[in-house]
Amino acid sequence: MDKVLLKDLRKQNTFTKLFQEWKEQEFQEHPEEQKKMNELEQLSQHIGMREGMTIACFDYRNLSLAFFTGNVEELTGYPESMFRSKGMETSFAMIHPEDRPELFRFQKIVFDSFHQLTLEERHTFEFSYTTRWVHRKTNVISWMLGKVRPYLIDSVGNFAMDLHIIVQLHTPPKSTGYDWNYSYQKEDGTRIFVSKNSPSSRVISLTRKQKEIVKLILDGKESKEIAADLNISVNTVATHRKNILKKLQARNVGEMVKILSMYPFS
């Protein structure tokens, strides 16, 4: 183990700080967590030894690399002990520096998009990415394709752990840097697909009552007028407005209006 590098990774916390929103979710226990981890171990025994393939899980409850398999040391130049000791920091340290800004932008998009979905829709959420790993010792660049889905979603819909199936690409893709897409199935069966090149196709998912209130806000109506129109109390309107702001990750009504003018809502 490279003790100097390991000490540096422990000290800097460079990358995990970018995932604080994930960690701050109010997690509930998952009753089948141990069963699912056992299933993952069995899965890895069947496909984890394929050349150039890696299976990994990030645990957002403590921002760790909860599970990985595959010949990561050969692929990355980082010893397995470093992944086990400082998994998230090591995983992102090996990403090409030019890919990191888009990677971290995308993780914010994933977080915001996932938390706008209903619980049923969250279980259909998945995303893909292509990125470059830089071998620590040789500086050889390898293109990798990752397919990801939530592996543990707790009872209240928090994204606790993901599952990455990562394959080495022997032919570089058309993209010149970090590329991504995500998709999910709406409750009516419609499949929504969003890519790096079409971020404007993001869909805001609101409840029926939230849609009514949003439309009245966009019409310029105040809370008292909205309450009168919908025959509900002003306090109820205030609660809905608060929930809408939270869902859109907006700090105020001005930001809410800007977001809703950019993206369709359904």
Secondary structure, DSSP 4 states (H G I P E B T S, - for coil): --HHHHHHHHHH-TTGGGGHHHHTS-----TTHHHHHHHHHHHHHHHTTSTTEEEEEEETTTTEEEEEES-HHHHHS--HHHHHHSHHHHHHHTB-TTTHHHHHHHHHHHHHHHTTS-HHHHTT-EEEEEEEEE-TTT--EEEEEEEEEEEEE-TT--EEEEEEEEEEESS--S-SS-EEEEEEE-TTSPEEEEETT-GGG--B---HHHHHHHHHHHTT--HHHHHHHHT--HHHHHHHHHHHHHHHT-SSHHHHHHHHHHS-B-
